[in-house]
């Protein structure tokens, strides 16, 4: 499957980004949360095709020790491939969130909800002004 998907990505690096948008009917919604970008080309595609000023890039990280406590085991040939670590050296994150405790994750979720509400309120206000 990885070989097949790599072949498609080499021909068109946005193929899976577009498919995800179409499958989820994302165009019908004002705010999207893309939860599983794995490659620099995924980020590149979104920045090329959507308003770069409103795209926010968050990286969620967790210490390997904690991940192991949660049942993760490193698998050579999987966990060291681009499908799992293609963004490890990407350094243009808007924010890095640590997923080592529920407090850190809860704070991130609350901040994200507030940000989404702010975006939606801005959209509603601009729509209201357009009707007046």
Secondary structure, DSSP 4 states (H G I P E B T S, - for coil): -HHHHHHHHHH-TTHHHHHHHHHHTGGGSS--------SHHHHHHHHHHS-TTT---EEEE--HHHHHHTT----TTTTTSHHHHTTTT----SEEEE-SSHHHHHHHHHHHHHHHHHHHHHHHHHHHHHH-
